[in-house]
Amino acid sequence: MFGLCIGMESIFMGWSGFARIDGVDWQWMGEGDLHCWNSSTLLSSEITPTSTKFSVIAGSILLNLTFLSPIEPSDWVKQSLPFIYLSLEATSIDRQSHDVQVYSDISAEWISGNRANNATWKTTQTSTSVFHQAQLQSPQPMVEINNIAEDQTVYYSMQTVPKMTYQTGQDSAVRGQFGTNGVLTNQQDTKFRPINEDFVVLGLSVDLGNNTDFNTPVVWGLGLVRDPVIQYTPSASNLTTQDRSSYFWTEFSTIADAIDSFLSDYPNAVQRANALDQQIMSAAQNISSEYADLVAFGARQALASSDITVAKNSDGNYNTSDVKAFQRDTGIGQRVNAVETLFATMPIHLYLNASLLGIHLDSLLQFQASGYPNNYAAPDLGTSFPIASGDSSDTSAGGIEDTGNMLIMTLAHARISGDGTLIAKYYDLLSSWADYLVSNTLFPNAQISADGISNPNMTNLAIKGIIGIAAMAEISQVVGNVSAAQQYQANASSYVKLWESLGTSSGHLLPTYQDTSSSDYALMYNMYADTLLRTNLIDQSVYTAQASYYSTLAQSAGTFGLSYDTSSSGEANSAWTCSLLDQSPPSTRPIRDELVNMVHTRAGFNETSGDFPLLYNDQSGNSTTANGQGRY
């Protein structure tokens, strides 16, 4: 058995699963209650980019459970639909016939972080499905409590199949009904009440009959829907807000239509997911099996926190030509489209569909294109997701970090997608940012990196800005501004020579220029952008020397990796460590594999709380973010 908790405060979300086999009751998911359930035995687990799979034994039956979170990069209707599948396949272990019924429910805990709030619920039957829904009696638009939206509706659904039954009511009553009888009553509890009073559950069950083979999977659909999902301020000069809805509403007029489509698409969704898993894992296996594991762990984390949205025209119809995406800085706070987080998730966007990166960038660029008072890029679109109010405050301390990131990402999007719309539309804004870098990046002062380090003349921060200037050179070339392209390229080329001269000692790069007085080091993860964009600013000998230096450092590193900077008090960063991988020339691949092994060791470490984290102690593995939340 396994339970479910989410969020930085480990808020429990009721989701349970039970089976009745030859009249004996078994629990295969969730926490127990007053009914006497036998505990199933976990046999194996597997994580792929799209799915988490468990095999459990309940009596003489093997239950294969798959939690499928579809990744649909080429279909924004499907990608924006906030639903997942839970499927169950039953197999007789002893090849004898067994009488099997299965059941699953969710609680109203999904709809609020304040469990004293009053909830309502109902059950709907369409021509092809049955679905429960629950929502607050008094929802609060655009508000979160304990990382749970207070304006969402939870749906639990199943296609109409033979011997399917449903019921809503107090947890012990509904589960007890199934445990005693193997069937639900098809009745609804209409006594609406606080979430934590006689906990209501929304149950769905199926009688699979007496068989040796149960060939058809049982499939539940779970969804969390808000509308609108984002309140966006499109311009820094005009603070008029815009309500934006999930893109899937351009396809469906009712949630019932969306649920029916989602459930009926399950066989095809499985085929697409399997194909994508195979594609991603095959590519990652070219690095190593451990690297493939990390990609599988991180894929859904990187995509799950984004909403693909549209707004309505004055006539009430959705404007499908204006698609924008908004990413919540999950695991750290509620920032909207945090630039350094978007930068960290950039590789998977580029790999799956570079246009996904473009619609995230567009929301940032549009806000800053009119009336934005600063000559550097903003760090985000606000700190209270889902309110994307923009940020026009003085954030000059992050000027190099954020501006370099934006220029690098904008070029990467244009090059890989083949779409030059953003660089043409926002060229003047991008050029002003590049001019800021020309004036400030070579000798960073009063600047802070993505790691919160604020030393003057940081070598790693300086190179990000220099690569940003080189990115602007190519952007200028593409739009036909040849003289600007030549000037930006000349600046980047001269700066990188000075950077290497000032930042190198004893055959490796220093954390700050010309600081040879100590054994301090910093991981030069920002060099990754030079490899990604193929700007070829940094000489290959620098990459080789750095890889050799990391190999030396690794000999005395902690079990779980190298800290990203000696001033970080032993804190390692899984994202920045992995960004070093593309910097390893063929002759230095052993250190690449060693770095992967360190991150992989922590990802599979179960002796501390929390999941695969962003930040953790390199010796103990203890997460240094709340409850070990992943971020990117």
N, C-alpha and C positions, 0 to 999 in steps of 0.2 A: 504494500500500500504506500501511497505517497500523498502528501497534502500540497496545498497551494497557498503561497503568500507573495505579495508584490509590494513594490514601492520602498522608499527609503526608511519608512517606519515599520516595515514588515506587517502590513495590514492583511489580514486573512480574507480570502475570497472563497466563499463556499462553493465547492464543485466536487461532487461525490459520484462514485460509481459502485454498483452492486450487481451480483449475479445470484440466481437461485438455481442450483444444480441438483437434480434428483431430490428436491425438497429441502436441500441444505443451503443455508445462506452464506454468501461470501462477499467480502468487500475488496474492491480492486483499486479504489481511489478515494482519497479524502480521509477525514477524521471519523472515528467511530461515534455512535450515540448510544442510547439506552437499549436499543435492540441488540441482541447477541449475534454479531456477525463473526464469522471465521475470517481470519486474515489470509489473504492470498500471498503467494511467495514470488518475489521478483526474481526472474530468471536471467534477464539480460536487458540492456538498454542500448540505444543507438541514436546519435544525433547527425542529421544531415543539414545542409543549408536551409531546407524548407520544412523539415519534420523532426519531431522527437518521438522515438518509438520505444515501447516497453513490451516485454513478454512476461506474463505472470501466469502462475499455475494456481488454479482454484479447483480443488478436488481432482477429478479425472479430466478436467478441461484445461487446455492451453488457451489463454486469451492474448491475442496480439493487438495492442493498442497503438494507434498512431494519431498524434496531434499534428495536423498539417496546417501550417500558416503559409498560404500560397504567396509566392513571389512571382509577380506578373509584370515584368518590366516593360513589355511592349503593349500592354493593354491597361490603360489608366482607369477604365471603369472597374476592372477586376482588382487592380492594385489599390484602388482607393476604397474598395468595399471592406469595411472593418469587421470581417467575419473569418472564423477559422473552423476547420473540421476536426471532430473527434470520431475516429472509426474504431470499431471493435470486430475482430474476426475470431470465431471460436473453433477449436479443433479438439476432437476426442483423442486423448493421449493413449488410451488402452484399446482403441478401435471398437469399443462397445457403444451401444446406443445410450444416450443420456438426455434427460429432459432438462432443457435450459431456457431460462428467462433472464434477460439483462435489463438494467435500469441505470439511469443517470439523472442527476438534478443539479441545479444551481440555486444559490440563495439570493436574496435581495441585497446582500452585502456589496454586490458589484456596483451599485448605483450611488453610493455616498461614502465619504470618509467619516461621517458622523452617524454612528449606528443608532442614535436616538431619533433621527429624522423619520418622518412618516412616509411609507411607501404605498403605492397602489400597483395592481397587476391584473392581467387578464390573459385569456387564451383565445387564439383565433384559429379557425380552420379554413383553409383555402381548398381549391379543387385538388391540390396535389400535396399539401403539407399541413402540419399543425405546428404552431409556434406560441410559446409563452412570451410575455414581455413584462417588465417591471420598471417603474420610474418613480421619482419622488412626487409626493402630492404638491409640493411647492419647490420646483427646481430653481436653481440660481444660475442664470446664464453666465458663462465665461468665468466660473469660479471653481477652484479646486480646494478640497480639504484632504490632507494626508495623501496627496498625489492622485486623488480620484475626482473626476469631473462631477460636479453637482447638477449637471443638466443633461445627463445621458440616459438613454434607455437601453436596457440589456434584453437581448432576445435569445431564447433557447428553442431550437427547432429540429424537426425531423420530417422527412417525407412520409406521406401516408402509405403505410405498408400493412399487410395482413397481421392481425393480432397485436397491433400497436395500441397502447392506452396512455392516458395522461392524467395528471392530477396536480392541483396546487393546494398547499396547506402547511400546517406546522411540520417541521422536519421529522419529528419522531412519528407523527401520525402517517405521513405519506410514505416514509421509508418502512415503517412498520406494516403498512398495508401491502407493500410489495413483498417484504420479507415473509409475511404470513401466507399470502395468497398467490404471489407471483404475477399479479396483475393489478393495475390501478383502476380507479373508479370512474374516470372521465368526468370528474366533478371539480368545481372551482371554489376555493375559499374566497368569500367576498367580505370578510372582516378585515378591512385595511387597518394597518397599525404601524408602530415604529419597527424599524428593521430588526432591532434586538429584542423585540417582545414576541415570544412564541415564534421563533425564527421561521419565516415562510420559505418554502422551497418550491421550485417549479420542476416537476418530474415528468420524464418520458420513458416508457418501457416497451419492450418487444418480447413476445413469446416466440422463441425459435423452434419450439417443438421438441419431439423425441427423435434424435438423429445421431448418426455417427459422423456425418459431414455437414457442416454449416457453411455453405459456399458463398452466401451473400453477406457482405459486411453490414453491420449496423452503423449508421452514420448520424451523428448529431451535429448541428451547426450552432456556434456561439458567436454572438455579435454585440458590439457596443457602438451605439449610434448617437451622434449629436448633430443638431442642425439649428443654426449655423455652427461650423466648427472653428472658425477664425474670425476675429474682428481686426481688420487690417487698416492701417493708416497709409495710403498710397504715396503721400507727398509730405516732405518736411515743411513745405511752405503753406500747406493747406491741411489742417488737422481733421478734416472730415473723414469719418471712418466708413469702412465698407464691410458688410457681413458677407462671408464667403462660405459656400457649402462644399461638401465632398463631391468629387467629380462624378461619382457613380449616379448622382441624381440626374445627370444629363441623359441617362439611359432608362431610368425607372421612375414612374410617377408615384408609386406607393412602395412602402417597405415590404409589403406582402409580395409584390412582383419581384423585388430584389431577392428576398429569401427563397422564393420558388425557383428562381433562376440559379441561385447559388447552390441549392441542394441538388437540383437536376444536373448540374454541371460536374458533380463530384467525380464520376469516372474519368472525364476528360481532364479535370484538375489534377488528378493523381498522375495521369500520363505526362502532363506538362511538368509537374513537379519532379517526377522521376527523371525526365530528360534533362531538366535544369540541374538537378543534383549531380547527374552523371557528367554533365559538361563542366560544372564548377570543380567537382572533386577530381576529375581527370586532369584538368589544368593544374590544380594545386598539387596533385601527386607528383608532378614534374619537379617540384621543389623537394618535397618529402612527405611521407605519410603524416608526420607530426604537424607539418604546416597545413596539410589538408584538414586535419582535425580543427585547427585554429580557425580556418576559414568557415568550417561548418558551424563552429560555436558562434562566430561573430556576424554571420550574414543577416540573420533576422534582427539581431540587436541594432545593426546599422540602418535598417529600413523601417523598423516598426514604429519609430517615433515621428514619422513624417505624415502630414496630411496633404494630399493633392486636391486642390480646390479650384472652384470657379465662382464668379459673382453673377448676379442677375443684371440684365439691361433694364432700362426704364419700362419696357413692355412686359417685364416679369419673366422673360425667357433667359435661360443661362447663356452667358457669353463664352462659348467654347474656344474662342480665339484668345482669351485671356486666362491662361492656366498658370497658377502659381502654387508652389509647395512651401510648407512651413514645418520646420523640424523643432521638436522640443528637446531641450538639453537634458535628456533623461538621465537620472542617476546622480546629477550634481545639483540641479535647480530647475527653474522654469524659464530659462532664457529661450528666446525665439530665434531660430536660425543663427545660433552662436557661430561666428565665423571659424574659430579654431576647431569646433566640433564638425562643422560641415567640411572643413579641410581634411579632417581625419577620416570621414566617411567617403570622401571624394573617390578613392580608388574603386570601391564597389559600384558607385554610380557610373563611373566611366566604363567599367567592365560590362555591366548589365545593360545600360542604356544611358548614354551621356546626356540625353535630353532631360533625364531626371535631375541631373546636376543643374542644368540650365534653368529649370523652373524654380529651383531654390534660389539661385543667384538673382533671378529677375526680381523677386520680391525685395531683396536687399538693394539692388541697383535702382529700381524705380523710386524707392523712398528717398534715396540720396541724390537723385538727379535734379531735384527742384527744391531750392530753399535750404539745403543742408549746409550748416555754417562752417564745417570743418574741412580742411584740405587733405584729410586722411580718411580712410574707411572706418565706418562705424563697426563696433564689435558685435552687434546683434540688432534685432528689431524689437528689443524690449526684454523685460525680465519677468513677465507675468503671463506666460503661455496659458491660454490661447489668445491673449490680447497682444497683437503685433503692432504696438503703438510707435515703434521706431525709437531711435536713440540719437538725439542731437546734442547730448551733453559733452563736456570736455573729457574725452577719452584718449588724450594725446599720449598717455603712457603706453598704450597698446598700438600706437600708430603704425610702427614698422611691421609688427606681427600681423595685424588685421589687413593692412594695405597690401603687403606682400602676398598674403593668402588670397585676397580677392583677385589680384592681377593674375596670379598663377592659375587659379581655378577658372577664371574667365577664358584664358587662352586654352587651357586643357579642354574645356567644354567645346569651344569653337573648333578646335583641331579634330577632336575625335568624333564629334557629332556631324561635322561638316556644315554646321549652321552658324553663319556669321551675323545673325540678327542682333545679338546682344552687343557685340563689339562695335557694330555700326551705329546702333541706337544710342549707346552710352559712351561713345569714344571720348568726348570732351571730359566726362567725369573720370574715365580711366586714365586719361592723359594727365589730369591734375593730380591724381594719386601718384602716378609715376614721377612727376616733378617733385612731389613731397619726398619720395624715396631718394631721388638724386641729391636732395639737400640734407637728408638725415641719416641714411642707412649705413654709410661707410663707418662712421663713428657713433654708434648708438649711445645716447646719453638720456638719462631720465626715462628709460624705456623698460618695459616689462615683457617677458616672453610668455608663451602659452603655459609654461610651468610655474609662473609666478616669480621668476627670478629677475632681479632688477639691477644686476651689476652693470657698470658702464663698459662699453666696448666688448660686448658679448659676441664672440666669433660666430656662434651658431645663429644668433638673431641677425647679424649683419648679412650673412650669406642669403638668408631668405629675402631680404630687401633687394639685394643685388640680382637675384634670379627674377624677382618681380620686375625690375627695370628691363632685363633681357626679354621677359614676356611682353612688355609693352613695345619693345622694338619690333617683335613679330606682329603684334596687333596692328601697329602703325603700317607695317609693310602690307598687310592684308587689305587695309582700307585705302591704300594708295598714297599714304603720306610718307614718301620715301625719305625726305630730309629728316623728319622726326625719327623714323626708324634708324637711320644712320647715327643720329645723335644719341639715342637711347642705347644702341648697341655699343657705341664708343664708350659711353659712361660705364656700362656694365663690364666691358672688357678691361678697362683701366682699373676699375674698382676691384675686380677679382684678383688682379695681380697684387695690388696693395694688401688686400685681405689675406692672401696666402703668405705674403712676406711678413705682415704684422702678426698673423695668427699661428705661425708654425715655429716649433722648436723641437729639437731632438727627433726629427722625423715624424712628428704628429701635430695635430692641431690643438691649440690651447683653449681653455674655456673663455679666457679674455685675452686680448692682444698683449703680447710681450710679457705676460705674467709667468716667468720661469722660476719664481721663488718657492713654489710648492709642488706637490704631486697631484694637485687638483686636476680633474678631467671633466669633460661634458660629452655626452653623445651628440654627434653632429647629424641629427636626424633631418635637419632642414636641407641637407644636400640632396635628399630624395627628389626634390622638385627639379633639380638639374637633370637627373636621370629620366624622370617622367617626361619632361618637356623636350628633352634632347637639346637643351641649349648649349651643351658642351662648354660651359664656362670653366668648369673645374678640371684640371689636368688629371688624366687617369692615374698618374703616380700618386696623387693625393688620396684617391680612393684606396689604392693598394696599401699605402702607408697607414691609413686609418684602420683598415681591416686587420693589419698586422698588430697595430696598437690595441685594438679591441681584444684580439686573441691573447695578448699579454695580460690585459686587465681581467679577462675571464678566468685566468688561473687562480685568482684570489677573490672571485666574485661570490656573492651569496648563492644559495641553492636555486633561487628563483630569478636570478638575472643580475644585470648591471643596473645600478641606480642611474638615472638620466643625468645626474650632476652631483658632484661631491658635496655640494651645499644642500642637497635634498634630504640629508639625514637617512640615507639608505632607502629612499623611496624609488621604486621602479615603475615604469609606465609601459604597459603592454603594447599600446599603439605606437609609441615612439620607438620602442625596441624593434618592432616588426618593420618600421619604415627604413631601418638600416639594411634590410635584406637585399634590396635592389642595388645597393651601393657596393656589393661584394663582387669584385672581378672573379673570373673563373678560377684563378690560382688561389683565391682565398675563401673558397666555398666552405671549408671546414668551420670557420668562425660563423658563417651564416647559419649552418646547421646547429652549431652550439647555441647561438642566440635563440633560434626557434625552440630548441630543446628546453631552454630555461623558461620561456613563456609557456610552453606546453606543460611543463611540470607544474607550474602554478595553476594553469587552467584546470588540471585534473586533481588539484589538491583539495581534499575534503575535510581537513582538520580545523578549518576556521569557518566562520559564518559567511554567507554570501556566495554569489555565483562568480563567473569569470569576470574579475574586476579590471578596471582601468589602472588604478593605483594600488600598490601594495608594498609591504616591506620586503626587501630582497633577501633577507635572512629568514624571517619567520613565516612569510607569506600572508601575514595579517593585512586585510584590506585597510586602506587609509581613506576610503570614501564610505559614506554611510551604508552599512549593511552589505558592503561588497558590490554595490551596484555597478554594472557595466555602464559605460558611457557611449562608446562609439559603435 
